[in-house]
């Protein structure tokens, strides 16, 4: 891979990306429409969650996808975002829009601290340290009852207004989640086509080799980790304003952290559109299964678990690269026939 | 002072079971290089088997031990053939995700079959204690500790004294060289995996008289066992045994002085601090499997 000396201009990169992946662009842009086309709150709910998780998984992908260093602790940043904006709102009356930024700042700081300690760890060590970090944050939220309400959770009073980031209609939430997803997606697209992105991938793949070429590998990785944490935290604030309720375990537990990864892996980690595709497939599937298979508890998780096992064992690169390969093969053959 | 001794001993006793679970994980990682994040789910499985024998046939967990261990070995063998064999060469983080998906599948399977209820095995000795004057020890916990210690010792003997054990250590040291000496890698990987799962199964059945079983009972154990293994030096079997005892004692003291909610936080914190100071593990990750 050749390192370009100056980054591609943002607009040129965007044009390039639209030309190369028109289908994915259409999918991402059009995903705003469905919540406004249906009147059913049940489906609007699933669509809003799909968009939110697409954004969250993109945020995870920004560090872990491109560096190939899997963090199973991103739920900690989700929790920091949710609790920061909510506590500011409940205790001081600060608008969640500002709270969201404050949460990002707190998450960025936390990421700086924890990343400084753990990013140099390799393989299973790093993964475990991220799990440990999320667990500590979860326990902290459970035990500081005076502030967070412990495992009883926190409830936000329903008071719809734009300033409160509380909406009466689910489609407004969907629009907010869509904006969030687009922000994360555009940042990933920028990263993918920038010099920094190449540096990140190189550093993640082989830190010693990257450093011997004069790359400040640890600085690049730390910067990406901090950005990823701050973005995840913004999603956390939206999460809190959407549910108007939060509780440490469902927010910061292991299964929450794992969800980030499963969406990205299913779609294709380390590709900008992968997490979006993954969420569009899995979030509705998971919610519909949960709604449909209620008679036997556990059946929905069992089916989902088996599906994930199959994807991970047989298609560990995710679905997107497969689709690309398929499309390229079709187009290639078509081209030959024309010529 | 009395209560401190009591806290120490009770930590040591739970540590014995942690050691047993972790030793299996260290063996699997050291020999086959497999990251098994579904380790705790096999503990849950053997607890359910022990409970089923007790509930439906009236056989207590200690009597059903041989059958239970046989079933666990079978489960380990099946898992290896169906899943692990395919991912031997994969990246560790991919292995971790696959085994996480496996643990999710097994947990939900348990939820479907056995429901979310807490099931208990109530033996006459469940509440029986040994009173040694200054110390009170619950009998089933003491038995668990003793059996765990015996099993760890047996594993050590197997690794250091038998041909199959030597082959296992050879594979852990240098797989290619071992293969050139005529050792079948896949067979050794499979043996290590089956032994590791059987050991965590033993830990589960030893816990069953004192601990209720429910679908998520194993969830905490996988992370715990990993932390123990990392603290013990990754592929060191004695390291894992000692690490288990240390974690048991730390957990017990944190629970006593700071409250039960901080038990987990204490060893996770210990883990992060330890990694920050010594990124290669407390005892240092040396090549090969120590026995």
Interface residues (C-beta under 8 A of the other chain):
Chain A: X68 X69 X70 X72 X117 X118 X120 X121 X122 X123 X124 X125 X127 X128 X129 X131 X132 X133 X135 X136 X139 X140 X142 X143 X254 X255 X258 X261 X262 X265 X296 X297 X298 X299 X300 X301 X302 X304 X305 X306 X308 X309 X312 X313 X316
Chain B: X35 X83 X86 X87 X90 X91 X92 X93 X94 X96 X97 X98 X100 X101 X102 X104 X105 X106 X107 X108 X109 X110 X111 X112 X115 X116 X215 X219 X223 X226 X227 X230 X259 X261 X262 X264 X265 X268 X269 X271 X272 X275 X276 X279 X281
